[in-house]
Amino acid sequence: MNRSEIEEKVKHFLIEELEIDEDKIYPEARLKEDMDIDSLDFVDIVVIVDKYFGFKLKAEEMAGIDTFAKFCDYIESKVS
């Protein structure tokens, strides 16, 4: 799976599953501040990432991930 496919899948689930407006999703968008993702959303994201990408997110690994681009970087590092 290449980077653009990862970004499209992540964007898709943010829009479809978490109902985030598409215009709020761009590389520098901050997950909490710009996309309004809260702790309950992160619980959903753990389940969604497992479903879409086949691995479990670990809270300690998510600590420094604060933007859409960094989130995609993290997923890319796990699936490649």
Distance bins in CASP14 RR format, pairs under 12 A and 6 or more apart:
PFRMAT RR
TARGET T0000
AUTHOR 0000-0000-0000
RMODE 2
METHOD distances of the structure
MODEL  1
1 7 0 0 0 0 0 1 0 0 0 0 0
1 8 0 0 0 0 0 1 0 0 0 0 0
1 9 0 0 0 0 1 0 0 0 0 0 0
1 10 0 0 0 0 0 1 0 0 0 0 0
1 52 0 0 0 0 1 0 0 0 0 0 0
1 53 0 0 0 0 1 0 0 0 0 0 0
1 54 0 0 0 0 0 1 0 0 0 0 0
1 72 0 0 0 0 0 1 0 0 0 0 0
1 75 0 0 0 0 1 0 0 0 0 0 0
1 76 0 0 0 0 1 0 0 0 0 0 0
1 77 0 0 0 0 0 1 0 0 0 0 0
1 78 0 0 0 0 0 1 0 0 0 0 0
1 79 1 0 1 0 0 0 0 0 0 0 0
1 80 1 0 0 1 0 0 0 0 0 0 0
2 8 0 0 0 0 1 0 0 0 0 0 0
2 9 0 0 0 0 0 1 0 0 0 0 0
2 72 0 0 0 0 0 1 0 0 0 0 0
2 75 0 0 0 0 0 1 0 0 0 0 0
2 76 0 0 0 0 1 0 0 0 0 0 0
2 79 0 0 0 0 1 0 0 0 0 0 0
2 80 0 0 0 0 1 0 0 0 0 0 0
3 9 0 0 0 0 0 1 0 0 0 0 0
3 10 0 0 0 0 0 1 0 0 0 0 0
3 27 0 0 0 0 0 1 0 0 0 0 0
3 69 0 0 0 0 0 1 0 0 0 0 0
3 72 1 0 0 1 0 0 0 0 0 0 0
3 73 0 0 0 0 1 0 0 0 0 0 0
3 75 0 0 0 0 1 0 0 0 0 0 0
3 76 1 0 1 0 0 0 0 0 0 0 0
3 77 0 0 0 0 0 1 0 0 0 0 0
3 79 0 0 0 0 0 1 0 0 0 0 0
3 80 0 0 0 0 1 0 0 0 0 0 0
4 10 0 0 0 0 0 1 0 0 0 0 0
4 11 0 0 0 0 0 1 0 0 0 0 0
4 72 0 0 0 0 1 0 0 0 0 0 0
4 76 0 0 0 0 0 1 0 0 0 0 0
5 11 0 0 0 0 0 1 0 0 0 0 0
5 12 0 0 0 0 0 1 0 0 0 0 0
5 52 0 0 0 0 0 1 0 0 0 0 0
5 53 0 0 0 0 0 1 0 0 0 0 0
5 72 0 0 0 0 0 1 0 0 0 0 0
5 75 0 0 0 0 0 1 0 0 0 0 0
5 76 0 0 0 0 1 0 0 0 0 0 0
5 79 0 0 0 0 1 0 0 0 0 0 0
5 80 0 0 0 0 0 1 0 0 0 0 0
6 12 0 0 0 0 0 1 0 0 0 0 0
6 13 0 0 0 0 0 1 0 0 0 0 0
6 49 0 0 0 0 0 1 0 0 0 0 0
6 52 0 0 0 0 1 0 0 0 0 0 0
6 53 1 0 0 1 0 0 0 0 0 0 0
6 68 0 0 0 0 0 1 0 0 0 0 0
6 69 0 0 0 0 0 1 0 0 0 0 0
6 71 0 0 0 0 1 0 0 0 0 0 0
6 72 1 0 1 0 0 0 0 0 0 0 0
6 73 0 0 0 0 1 0 0 0 0 0 0
6 74 0 0 0 0 1 0 0 0 0 0 0
6 75 1 0 1 0 0 0 0 0 0 0 0
6 76 1 0 1 0 0 0 0 0 0 0 0
6 77 0 0 0 0 0 1 0 0 0 0 0
6 78 0 0 0 0 1 0 0 0 0 0 0
6 79 1 0 0 1 0 0 0 0 0 0 0
6 80 0 0 0 0 1 0 0 0 0 0 0
7 13 0 0 0 0 0 1 0 0 0 0 0
7 14 0 0 0 0 0 1 0 0 0 0 0
7 25 0 0 0 0 1 0 0 0 0 0 0
7 26 0 0 0 0 0 1 0 0 0 0 0
7 27 0 0 0 0 1 0 0 0 0 0 0
7 29 0 0 0 0 0 1 0 0 0 0 0
7 68 0 0 0 0 1 0 0 0 0 0 0
7 69 0 0 0 0 1 0 0 0 0 0 0
7 71 0 0 0 0 1 0 0 0 0 0 0
7 72 1 0 1 0 0 0 0 0 0 0 0
7 73 0 0 0 0 0 1 0 0 0 0 0
7 75 0 0 0 0 1 0 0 0 0 0 0
7 76 0 0 0 0 1 0 0 0 0 0 0
8 14 0 0 0 0 0 1 0 0 0 0 0
8 15 0 0 0 0 0 1 0 0 0 0 0
8 16 0 0 0 0 0 1 0 0 0 0 0
8 22 0 0 0 0 0 1 0 0 0 0 0
8 25 0 0 0 0 0 1 0 0 0 0 0
8 52 0 0 0 0 0 1 0 0 0 0 0
8 72 0 0 0 0 1 0 0 0 0 0 0
8 75 0 0 0 0 0 1 0 0 0 0 0
9 15 0 0 0 0 0 1 0 0 0 0 0
9 16 0 0 0 0 0 1 0 0 0 0 0
9 17 0 0 0 0 0 1 0 0 0 0 0
9 48 0 0 0 0 1 0 0 0 0 0 0
9 49 0 0 0 0 1 0 0 0 0 0 0
9 51 0 0 0 0 0 1 0 0 0 0 0
9 52 1 0 1 0 0 0 0 0 0 0 0
9 53 1 0 0 1 0 0 0 0 0 0 0
9 54 0 0 0 0 0 1 0 0 0 0 0
9 71 0 0 0 0 0 1 0 0 0 0 0
9 72 0 0 0 0 1 0 0 0 0 0 0
9 75 0 0 0 0 1 0 0 0 0 0 0
9 76 0 0 0 0 0 1 0 0 0 0 0
9 79 0 0 0 0 1 0 0 0 0 0 0
10 16 0 0 0 0 0 1 0 0 0 0 0
10 17 0 0 0 0 0 1 0 0 0 0 0
10 18 0 0 0 0 0 1 0 0 0 0 0
10 20 0 0 0 0 0 1 0 0 0 0 0
10 25 0 0 0 0 1 0 0 0 0 0 0
10 27 0 0 0 0 0 1 0 0 0 0 0
10 29 0 0 0 0 0 1 0 0 0 0 0
10 31 0 0 0 0 0 1 0 0 0 0 0
10 35 0 0 0 0 0 1 0 0 0 0 0
10 37 0 0 0 0 0 1 0 0 0 0 0
10 45 0 0 0 0 1 0 0 0 0 0 0
10 48 0 0 0 0 1 0 0 0 0 0 0
10 49 0 0 0 0 1 0 0 0 0 0 0
10 52 0 0 0 0 1 0 0 0 0 0 0
10 53 0 0 0 0 1 0 0 0 0 0 0
10 65 0 0 0 0 0 1 0 0 0 0 0
10 67 0 0 0 0 0 1 0 0 0 0 0
10 68 1 0 0 1 0 0 0 0 0 0 0
10 69 0 0 0 0 0 1 0 0 0 0 0
10 70 0 0 0 0 0 1 0 0 0 0 0
10 71 1 0 0 1 0 0 0 0 0 0 0
10 72 1 0 1 0 0 0 0 0 0 0 0
10 73 0 0 0 0 0 1 0 0 0 0 0
10 74 0 0 0 0 0 1 0 0 0 0 0
10 75 1 0 0 1 0 0 0 0 0 0 0
10 76 0 0 0 0 1 0 0 0 0 0 0
10 79 0 0 0 0 0 1 0 0 0 0 0
11 17 0 0 0 0 0 1 0 0 0 0 0
11 18 0 0 0 0 0 1 0 0 0 0 0
11 20 0 0 0 0 1 0 0 0 0 0 0
11 21 0 0 0 0 0 1 0 0 0 0 0
11 22 1 0 0 1 0 0 0 0 0 0 0
11 23 0 0 0 0 0 1 0 0 0 0 0
11 24 0 0 0 0 0 1 0 0 0 0 0
11 25 1 0 1 0 0 0 0 0 0 0 0
11 26 0 0 0 0 1 0 0 0 0 0 0
11 27 0 0 0 0 0 1 0 0 0 0 0
11 29 0 0 0 0 0 1 0 0 0 0 0
11 35 0 0 0 0 0 1 0 0 0 0 0
11 52 0 0 0 0 0 1 0 0 0 0 0
11 68 0 0 0 0 1 0 0 0 0 0 0
11 69 0 0 0 0 0 1 0 0 0 0 0
11 71 0 0 0 0 0 1 0 0 0 0 0
11 72 0 0 0 0 1 0 0 0 0 0 0
11 75 0 0 0 0 0 1 0 0 0 0 0
12 18 0 0 0 0 0 1 0 0 0 0 0
12 20 0 0 0 0 0 1 0 0 0 0 0
12 22 0 0 0 0 1 0 0 0 0 0 0
12 25 0 0 0 0 1 0 0 0 0 0 0
12 48 0 0 0 0 1 0 0 0 0 0 0
12 51 0 0 0 0 0 1 0 0 0 0 0
12 52 0 0 0 0 1 0 0 0 0 0 0
13 19 0 0 0 0 0 1 0 0 0 0 0
13 20 0 0 0 0 1 0 0 0 0 0 0
13 25 0 0 0 0 0 1 0 0 0 0 0
13 37 0 0 0 0 0 1 0 0 0 0 0
13 41 0 0 0 0 0 1 0 0 0 0 0
13 44 0 0 0 0 1 0 0 0 0 0 0
13 45 0 0 0 0 1 0 0 0 0 0 0
13 46 0 0 0 0 0 1 0 0 0 0 0
13 47 0 0 0 0 0 1 0 0 0 0 0
13 48 1 0 1 0 0 0 0 0 0 0 0
13 49 0 0 0 0 1 0 0 0 0 0 0
13 50 0 0 0 0 0 1 0 0 0 0 0
13 51 0 0 0 0 1 0 0 0 0 0 0
13 52 1 0 0 1 0 0 0 0 0 0 0
13 53 0 0 0 0 1 0 0 0 0 0 0
13 71 0 0 0 0 0 1 0 0 0 0 0
13 72 0 0 0 0 0 1 0 0 0 0 0
13 75 0 0 0 0 0 1 0 0 0 0 0
14 20 1 0 1 0 0 0 0 0 0 0 0
14 21 0 0 0 0 1 0 0 0 0 0 0
14 22 0 0 0 0 1 0 0 0 0 0 0
14 23 0 0 0 0 0 1 0 0 0 0 0
14 24 0 0 0 0 1 0 0 0 0 0 0
14 25 1 0 1 0 0 0 0 0 0 0 0
14 26 0 0 0 0 0 1 0 0 0 0 0
14 29 0 0 0 0 1 0 0 0 0 0 0
14 31 0 0 0 0 1 0 0 0 0 0 0
14 34 0 0 0 0 0 1 0 0 0 0 0
14 35 1 0 0 1 0 0 0 0 0 0 0
14 36 0 0 0 0 0 1 0 0 0 0 0
14 37 0 0 0 0 1 0 0 0 0 0 0
14 41 0 0 0 0 1 0 0 0 0 0 0
14 44 0 0 0 0 0 1 0 0 0 0 0
14 45 0 0 0 0 1 0 0 0 0 0 0
14 48 0 0 0 0 1 0 0 0 0 0 0
14 49 0 0 0 0 0 1 0 0 0 0 0
14 52 0 0 0 0 0 1 0 0 0 0 0
14 68 0 0 0 0 1 0 0 0 0 0 0
14 71 0 0 0 0 1 0 0 0 0 0 0
14 72 0 0 0 0 0 1 0 0 0 0 0
15 21 1 0 0 1 0 0 0 0 0 0 0
15 22 1 0 1 0 0 0 0 0 0 0 0
15 23 0 0 0 0 0 1 0 0 0 0 0
15 24 0 0 0 0 1 0 0 0 0 0 0
15 25 1 0 0 1 0 0 0 0 0 0 0
15 35 0 0 0 0 0 1 0 0 0 0 0
15 48 0 0 0 0 0 1 0 0 0 0 0
16 22 0 0 0 0 0 1 0 0 0 0 0
16 25 0 0 0 0 0 1 0 0 0 0 0
16 44 0 0 0 0 0 1 0 0 0 0 0
16 48 0 0 0 0 1 0 0 0 0 0 0
16 51 0 0 0 0 0 1 0 0 0 0 0
16 52 0 0 0 0 0 1 0 0 0 0 0
17 37 0 0 0 0 0 1 0 0 0 0 0
17 41 0 0 0 0 1 0 0 0 0 0 0
17 43 0 0 0 0 0 1 0 0 0 0 0
17 44 1 0 0 1 0 0 0 0 0 0 0
17 45 0 0 0 0 1 0 0 0 0 0 0
17 46 0 0 0 0 0 1 0 0 0 0 0
17 47 0 0 0 0 1 0 0 0 0 0 0
17 48 1 0 1 0 0 0 0 0 0 0 0
17 49 0 0 0 0 0 1 0 0 0 0 0
17 51 0 0 0 0 1 0 0 0 0 0 0
17 52 0 0 0 0 1 0 0 0 0 0 0
18 24 0 0 0 0 0 1 0 0 0 0 0
18 25 0 0 0 0 0 1 0 0 0 0 0
18 31 0 0 0 0 0 1 0 0 0 0 0
18 35 0 0 0 0 1 0 0 0 0 0 0
18 36 0 0 0 0 1 0 0 0 0 0 0
18 37 1 0 0 1 0 0 0 0 0 0 0
18 38 0 0 0 0 1 0 0 0 0 0 0
18 40 0 0 0 0 1 0 0 0 0 0 0
18 41 1 0 1 0 0 0 0 0 0 0 0
18 42 0 0 0 0 0 1 0 0 0 0 0
18 43 0 0 0 0 0 1 0 0 0 0 0
18 44 1 0 0 1 0 0 0 0 0 0 0
18 45 1 0 0 1 0 0 0 0 0 0 0
18 47 0 0 0 0 0 1 0 0 0 0 0
18 48 0 0 0 0 1 0 0 0 0 0 0
18 49 0 0 0 0 0 1 0 0 0 0 0
19 25 0 0 0 0 0 1 0 0 0 0 0
19 35 0 0 0 0 0 1 0 0 0 0 0
19 36 0 0 0 0 0 1 0 0 0 0 0
19 37 0 0 0 0 0 1 0 0 0 0 0
19 41 0 0 0 0 1 0 0 0 0 0 0
19 44 0 0 0 0 0 1 0 0 0 0 0
20 26 0 0 0 0 0 1 0 0 0 0 0
20 29 0 0 0 0 1 0 0 0 0 0 0
20 31 0 0 0 0 1 0 0 0 0 0 0
20 32 0 0 0 0 0 1 0 0 0 0 0
20 34 0 0 0 0 1 0 0 0 0 0 0
20 35 1 0 1 0 0 0 0 0 0 0 0
20 36 1 0 0 1 0 0 0 0 0 0 0
20 37 1 0 0 1 0 0 0 0 0 0 0
20 38 0 0 0 0 0 1 0 0 0 0 0
20 41 0 0 0 0 1 0 0 0 0 0 0
20 44 0 0 0 0 0 1 0 0 0 0 0
20 45 0 0 0 0 0 1 0 0 0 0 0
20 68 0 0 0 0 0 1 0 0 0 0 0
21 29 0 0 0 0 0 1 0 0 0 0 0
21 34 0 0 0 0 0 1 0 0 0 0 0
21 35 0 0 0 0 1 0 0 0 0 0 0
21 36 0 0 0 0 1 0 0 0 0 0 0
22 29 0 0 0 0 0 1 0 0 0 0 0
22 35 0 0 0 0 0 1 0 0 0 0 0
22 68 0 0 0 0 0 1 0 0 0 0 0
23 29 0 0 0 0 1 0 0 0 0 0 0
23 34 0 0 0 0 0 1 0 0 0 0 0
23 35 0 0 0 0 0 1 0 0 0 0 0
24 30 0 0 0 0 1 0 0 0 0 0 0
24 31 0 0 0 0 0 1 0 0 0 0 0
24 32 0 0 0 0 0 1 0 0 0 0 0
24 33 0 0 0 0 0 1 0 0 0 0 0
24 34 1 0 1 0 0 0 0 0 0 0 0
24 35 1 0 1 0 0 0 0 0 0 0 0
24 36 1 0 0 1 0 0 0 0 0 0 0
24 37 0 0 0 0 1 0 0 0 0 0 0
24 68 0 0 0 0 1 0 0 0 0 0 0
25 31 0 0 0 0 0 1 0 0 0 0 0
25 34 0 0 0 0 1 0 0 0 0 0 0
25 35 1 0 0 1 0 0 0 0 0 0 0
25 36 0 0 0 0 0 1 0 0 0 0 0
25 37 0 0 0 0 0 1 0 0 0 0 0
25 67 0 0 0 0 0 1 0 0 0 0 0
25 68 1 0 1 0 0 0 0 0 0 0 0
25 69 0 0 0 0 0 1 0 0 0 0 0
25 71 0 0 0 0 0 1 0 0 0 0 0
25 72 0 0 0 0 0 1 0 0 0 0 0
26 34 0 0 0 0 1 0 0 0 0 0 0
26 35 0 0 0 0 1 0 0 0 0 0 0
26 67 0 0 0 0 1 0 0 0 0 0 0
26 68 1 0 0 1 0 0 0 0 0 0 0
26 69 0 0 0 0 1 0 0 0 0 0 0
26 72 0 0 0 0 0 1 0 0 0 0 0
27 34 0 0 0 0 0 1 0 0 0 0 0
27 67 1 0 0 1 0 0 0 0 0 0 0
27 68 1 0 1 0 0 0 0 0 0 0 0
27 69 1 0 1 0 0 0 0 0 0 0 0
27 70 0 0 0 0 1 0 0 0 0 0 0
27 71 0 0 0 0 0 1 0 0 0 0 0
27 72 0 0 0 0 1 0 0 0 0 0 0
27 73 0 0 0 0 0 1 0 0 0 0 0
28 34 0 0 0 0 1 0 0 0 0 0 0
28 35 0 0 0 0 0 1 0 0 0 0 0
28 66 0 0 0 0 0 1 0 0 0 0 0
28 67 1 0 1 0 0 0 0 0 0 0 0
28 68 1 0 0 1 0 0 0 0 0 0 0
28 69 1 0 0 1 0 0 0 0 0 0 0
28 70 0 0 0 0 1 0 0 0 0 0 0
28 71 0 0 0 0 0 1 0 0 0 0 0
28 72 0 0 0 0 0 1 0 0 0 0 0
29 35 1 0 1 0 0 0 0 0 0 0 0
29 36 0 0 0 0 0 1 0 0 0 0 0
29 37 0 0 0 0 1 0 0 0 0 0 0
29 66 0 0 0 0 1 0 0 0 0 0 0
29 67 1 0 0 1 0 0 0 0 0 0 0
29 68 1 0 1 0 0 0 0 0 0 0 0
29 69 0 0 0 0 1 0 0 0 0 0 0
29 70 0 0 0 0 0 1 0 0 0 0 0
29 71 0 0 0 0 1 0 0 0 0 0 0
29 72 0 0 0 0 0 1 0 0 0 0 0
30 36 0 0 0 0 1 0 0 0 0 0 0
30 37 0 0 0 0 1 0 0 0 0 0 0
30 64 0 0 0 0 0 1 0 0 0 0 0
30 65 0 0 0 0 0 1 0 0 0 0 0
30 66 1 0 1 0 0 0 0 0 0 0 0
30 67 1 0 1 0 0 0 0 0 0 0 0
30 68 0 0 0 0 1 0 0 0 0 0 0
30 69 0 0 0 0 0 1 0 0 0 0 0
30 70 0 0 0 0 1 0 0 0 0 0 0
30 71 0 0 0 0 0 1 0 0 0 0 0
31 37 1 0 1 0 0 0 0 0 0 0 0
31 38 0 0 0 0 1 0 0 0 0 0 0
31 39 0 0 0 0 0 1 0 0 0 0 0
31 41 0 0 0 0 1 0 0 0 0 0 0
31 42 0 0 0 0 1 0 0 0 0 0 0
31 45 0 0 0 0 1 0 0 0 0 0 0
31 62 0 0 0 0 1 0 0 0 0 0 0
31 64 0 0 0 0 0 1 0 0 0 0 0
31 65 1 0 0 1 0 0 0 0 0 0 0
31 66 1 0 0 1 0 0 0 0 0 0 0
31 67 1 0 0 1 0 0 0 0 0 0 0
31 68 1 0 0 1 0 0 0 0 0 0 0
31 69 0 0 0 0 0 1 0 0 0 0 0
31 70 0 0 0 0 1 0 0 0 0 0 0
31 71 1 0 0 1 0 0 0 0 0 0 0
31 72 0 0 0 0 0 1 0 0 0 0 0
31 74 0 0 0 0 0 1 0 0 0 0 0
32 38 1 0 0 1 0 0 0 0 0 0 0
32 39 0 0 0 0 1 0 0 0 0 0 0
32 41 0 0 0 0 1 0 0 0 0 0 0
32 42 0 0 0 0 1 0 0 0 0 0 0
32 62 0 0 0 0 0 1 0 0 0 0 0
32 64 0 0 0 0 0 1 0 0 0 0 0
32 65 0 0 0 0 0 1 0 0 0 0 0
32 66 1 0 0 1 0 0 0 0 0 0 0
32 67 0 0 0 0 0 1 0 0 0 0 0
32 68 0 0 0 0 0 1 0 0 0 0 0
32 71 0 0 0 0 0 1 0 0 0 0 0
33 66 0 0 0 0 1 0 0 0 0 0 0
33 67 0 0 0 0 1 0 0 0 0 0 0
33 68 0 0 0 0 0 1 0 0 0 0 0
34 66 0 0 0 0 1 0 0 0 0 0 0
34 67 0 0 0 0 1 0 0 0 0 0 0
34 68 0 0 0 0 1 0 0 0 0 0 0
34 69 0 0 0 0 0 1 0 0 0 0 0
35 41 0 0 0 0 1 0 0 0 0 0 0
35 42 0 0 0 0 0 1 0 0 0 0 0
35 45 0 0 0 0 0 1 0 0 0 0 0
35 66 0 0 0 0 0 1 0 0 0 0 0
35 67 0 0 0 0 1 0 0 0 0 0 0
35 68 1 0 0 1 0 0 0 0 0 0 0
35 71 0 0 0 0 1 0 0 0 0 0 0
37 43 0 0 0 0 0 1 0 0 0 0 0
37 44 0 0 0 0 1 0 0 0 0 0 0
37 45 1 0 0 1 0 0 0 0 0 0 0
37 48 0 0 0 0 0 1 0 0 0 0 0
37 62 0 0 0 0 0 1 0 0 0 0 0
37 65 0 0 0 0 0 1 0 0 0 0 0
37 66 0 0 0 0 0 1 0 0 0 0 0
37 67 0 0 0 0 0 1 0 0 0 0 0
37 68 0 0 0 0 0 1 0 0 0 0 0
37 71 0 0 0 0 1 0 0 0 0 0 0
38 44 0 0 0 0 0 1 0 0 0 0 0
38 45 0 0 0 0 0 1 0 0 0 0 0
39 45 0 0 0 0 0 1 0 0 0 0 0
39 46 0 0 0 0 0 1 0 0 0 0 0
39 59 0 0 0 0 0 1 0 0 0 0 0
39 62 0 0 0 0 0 1 0 0 0 0 0
40 46 0 0 0 0 0 1 0 0 0 0 0
40 47 0 0 0 0 0 1 0 0 0 0 0
41 47 0 0 0 0 0 1 0 0 0 0 0
41 48 0 0 0 0 1 0 0 0 0 0 0
42 48 0 0 0 0 0 1 0 0 0 0 0
42 49 0 0 0 0 0 1 0 0 0 0 0
42 57 0 0 0 0 1 0 0 0 0 0 0
42 58 0 0 0 0 0 1 0 0 0 0 0
42 59 0 0 0 0 1 0 0 0 0 0 0
42 62 1 0 0 1 0 0 0 0 0 0 0
42 63 0 0 0 0 0 1 0 0 0 0 0
42 65 0 0 0 0 0 1 0 0 0 0 0
42 71 0 0 0 0 0 1 0 0 0 0 0
43 49 0 0 0 0 0 1 0 0 0 0 0
43 50 0 0 0 0 0 1 0 0 0 0 0
43 57 0 0 0 0 0 1 0 0 0 0 0
43 59 0 0 0 0 0 1 0 0 0 0 0
43 62 0 0 0 0 0 1 0 0 0 0 0
44 50 0 0 0 0 0 1 0 0 0 0 0
44 51 0 0 0 0 0 1 0 0 0 0 0
44 57 0 0 0 0 0 1 0 0 0 0 0
45 51 0 0 0 0 0 1 0 0 0 0 0
45 52 0 0 0 0 0 1 0 0 0 0 0
45 53 0 0 0 0 0 1 0 0 0 0 0
45 56 0 0 0 0 0 1 0 0 0 0 0
45 57 1 0 0 1 0 0 0 0 0 0 0
45 59 0 0 0 0 0 1 0 0 0 0 0
45 62 0 0 0 0 1 0 0 0 0 0 0
45 65 0 0 0 0 0 1 0 0 0 0 0
45 71 0 0 0 0 1 0 0 0 0 0 0
45 74 0 0 0 0 0 1 0 0 0 0 0
45 75 0 0 0 0 0 1 0 0 0 0 0
46 52 0 0 0 0 0 1 0 0 0 0 0
46 53 0 0 0 0 0 1 0 0 0 0 0
46 54 0 0 0 0 0 1 0 0 0 0 0
46 55 0 0 0 0 0 1 0 0 0 0 0
46 56 1 0 0 1 0 0 0 0 0 0 0
46 57 1 0 1 0 0 0 0 0 0 0 0
46 58 0 0 0 0 1 0 0 0 0 0 0
46 59 0 0 0 0 1 0 0 0 0 0 0
46 61 0 0 0 0 0 1 0 0 0 0 0
46 62 0 0 0 0 1 0 0 0 0 0 0
47 53 0 0 0 0 0 1 0 0 0 0 0
47 54 0 0 0 0 0 1 0 0 0 0 0
47 55 0 0 0 0 0 1 0 0 0 0 0
47 56 0 0 0 0 1 0 0 0 0 0 0
47 57 0 0 0 0 1 0 0 0 0 0 0
48 54 0 0 0 0 0 1 0 0 0 0 0
48 55 0 0 0 0 0 1 0 0 0 0 0
48 56 0 0 0 0 0 1 0 0 0 0 0
48 57 0 0 0 0 1 0 0 0 0 0 0
48 71 0 0 0 0 0 1 0 0 0 0 0
48 75 0 0 0 0 0 1 0 0 0 0 0
49 55 1 0 0 1 0 0 0 0 0 0 0
49 56 1 0 0 1 0 0 0 0 0 0 0
49 57 1 0 1 0 0 0 0 0 0 0 0
49 58 0 0 0 0 0 1 0 0 0 0 0
49 61 0 0 0 0 0 1 0 0 0 0 0
49 62 0 0 0 0 0 1 0 0 0 0 0
49 65 0 0 0 0 0 1 0 0 0 0 0
49 71 0 0 0 0 1 0 0 0 0 0 0
49 72 0 0 0 0 0 1 0 0 0 0 0
49 74 0 0 0 0 1 0 0 0 0 0 0
49 75 1 0 0 1 0 0 0 0 0 0 0
49 78 0 0 0 0 1 0 0 0 0 0 0
49 79 0 0 0 0 1 0 0 0 0 0 0
50 56 1 0 1 0 0 0 0 0 0 0 0
50 57 1 0 0 1 0 0 0 0 0 0 0
50 58 0 0 0 0 0 1 0 0 0 0 0
50 75 0 0 0 0 0 1 0 0 0 0 0
50 78 0 0 0 0 0 1 0 0 0 0 0
51 57 0 0 0 0 0 1 0 0 0 0 0
52 75 0 0 0 0 1 0 0 0 0 0 0
52 78 0 0 0 0 0 1 0 0 0 0 0
52 79 0 0 0 0 1 0 0 0 0 0 0
53 71 0 0 0 0 0 1 0 0 0 0 0
53 72 0 0 0 0 0 1 0 0 0 0 0
53 74 0 0 0 0 0 1 0 0 0 0 0
53 75 1 0 1 0 0 0 0 0 0 0 0
53 76 0 0 0 0 1 0 0 0 0 0 0
53 77 0 0 0 0 0 1 0 0 0 0 0
53 78 1 0 0 1 0 0 0 0 0 0 0
53 79 1 0 1 0 0 0 0 0 0 0 0
53 80 0 0 0 0 0 1 0 0 0 0 0
54 75 0 0 0 0 0 1 0 0 0 0 0
54 78 0 0 0 0 1 0 0 0 0 0 0
54 79 1 0 0 1 0 0 0 0 0 0 0
55 61 0 0 0 0 0 1 0 0 0 0 0
55 74 0 0 0 0 0 1 0 0 0 0 0
55 75 0 0 0 0 1 0 0 0 0 0 0
55 76 0 0 0 0 0 1 0 0 0 0 0
55 77 0 0 0 0 0 1 0 0 0 0 0
55 78 1 0 1 0 0 0 0 0 0 0 0
55 79 1 0 0 1 0 0 0 0 0 0 0
55 80 0 0 0 0 0 1 0 0 0 0 0
56 62 0 0 0 0 0 1 0 0 0 0 0
56 78 0 0 0 0 1 0 0 0 0 0 0
57 63 0 0 0 0 0 1 0 0 0 0 0
57 65 0 0 0 0 1 0 0 0 0 0 0
57 71 0 0 0 0 1 0 0 0 0 0 0
57 74 0 0 0 0 1 0 0 0 0 0 0
57 75 0 0 0 0 1 0 0 0 0 0 0
57 78 0 0 0 0 1 0 0 0 0 0 0
58 65 0 0 0 0 0 1 0 0 0 0 0
58 74 0 0 0 0 0 1 0 0 0 0 0
58 78 0 0 0 0 1 0 0 0 0 0 0
59 65 0 0 0 0 0 1 0 0 0 0 0
61 70 0 0 0 0 0 1 0 0 0 0 0
61 71 0 0 0 0 0 1 0 0 0 0 0
61 73 0 0 0 0 0 1 0 0 0 0 0
61 74 1 0 0 1 0 0 0 0 0 0 0
61 75 0 0 0 0 0 1 0 0 0 0 0
61 77 0 0 0 0 1 0 0 0 0 0 0
61 78 0 0 0 0 1 0 0 0 0 0 0
62 70 0 0 0 0 1 0 0 0 0 0 0
62 71 0 0 0 0 1 0 0 0 0 0 0
62 73 0 0 0 0 0 1 0 0 0 0 0
62 74 1 0 0 1 0 0 0 0 0 0 0
62 75 0 0 0 0 0 1 0 0 0 0 0
62 78 0 0 0 0 0 1 0 0 0 0 0
63 70 0 0 0 0 0 1 0 0 0 0 0
63 74 0 0 0 0 0 1 0 0 0 0 0
64 70 1 0 0 1 0 0 0 0 0 0 0
64 71 0 0 0 0 1 0 0 0 0 0 0
64 73 0 0 0 0 0 1 0 0 0 0 0
64 74 0 0 0 0 1 0 0 0 0 0 0
65 71 1 0 1 0 0 0 0 0 0 0 0
65 72 0 0 0 0 1 0 0 0 0 0 0
65 73 1 0 0 1 0 0 0 0 0 0 0
65 74 1 0 1 0 0 0 0 0 0 0 0
65 75 0 0 0 0 1 0 0 0 0 0 0
65 76 0 0 0 0 0 1 0 0 0 0 0
65 77 0 0 0 0 0 1 0 0 0 0 0
65 78 0 0 0 0 0 1 0 0 0 0 0
66 73 0 0 0 0 0 1 0 0 0 0 0
66 74 0 0 0 0 0 1 0 0 0 0 0
67 73 0 0 0 0 1 0 0 0 0 0 0
67 74 0 0 0 0 0 1 0 0 0 0 0
68 74 0 0 0 0 0 1 0 0 0 0 0
68 75 0 0 0 0 0 1 0 0 0 0 0
69 75 0 0 0 0 0 1 0 0 0 0 0
69 76 0 0 0 0 0 1 0 0 0 0 0
70 76 0 0 0 0 0 1 0 0 0 0 0
70 77 0 0 0 0 0 1 0 0 0 0 0
71 77 0 0 0 0 0 1 0 0 0 0 0
71 78 0 0 0 0 0 1 0 0 0 0 0
72 78 0 0 0 0 0 1 0 0 0 0 0
72 79 0 0 0 0 0 1 0 0 0 0 0
72 80 0 0 0 0 0 1 0 0 0 0 0
73 79 0 0 0 0 0 1 0 0 0 0 0
73 80 0 0 0 0 0 1 0 0 0 0 0
74 80 0 0 0 0 0 1 0 0 0 0 0
END
